[in-house]
Amino acid sequence: MGRPNYSHSKRQREIVKKQKREEKLAKKLEKKSGSPDGATDEAGESVENVEPTEAPNPDA
């Protein structure tokens, strides 16, 4: 029987903690900014005023 990989277990716990911390921060920022719709992307940045990028015109 192999040895348990404690480094992997620790890394997995750290990832979960980081995700929870980011969710908590995003929730706190949403509450602070007062945006009821909560339109944010995965990075926690507001996506309301993002302009779409236009594709170059192939006929030009």
Rosetta blueprint (number, residue, H / E / L):
1 M L
2 G L
3 R L
4 P L
5 N L
6 Y H
7 S H
8 H H
9 S H
10 K H
11 R H
12 Q H
13 R H
14 E H
15 I H
16 V H
17 K H
18 K H
19 Q H
20 K H
21 R H
22 E H
23 E H
24 K H
25 L H
26 A H
27 K H
28 K H
29 L H
30 E H
31 K H
32 K H
33 S H
34 G L
35 S L
36 P L
37 D L
38 G L
39 A L
40 T E
41 D L
42 E L
43 A L
44 G L
45 E L
46 S E
47 V L
48 E L
49 N L
50 V L
51 E L
52 P L
53 T L
54 E L
55 A L
56 P L
57 N L
58 P L
59 D L
60 A L
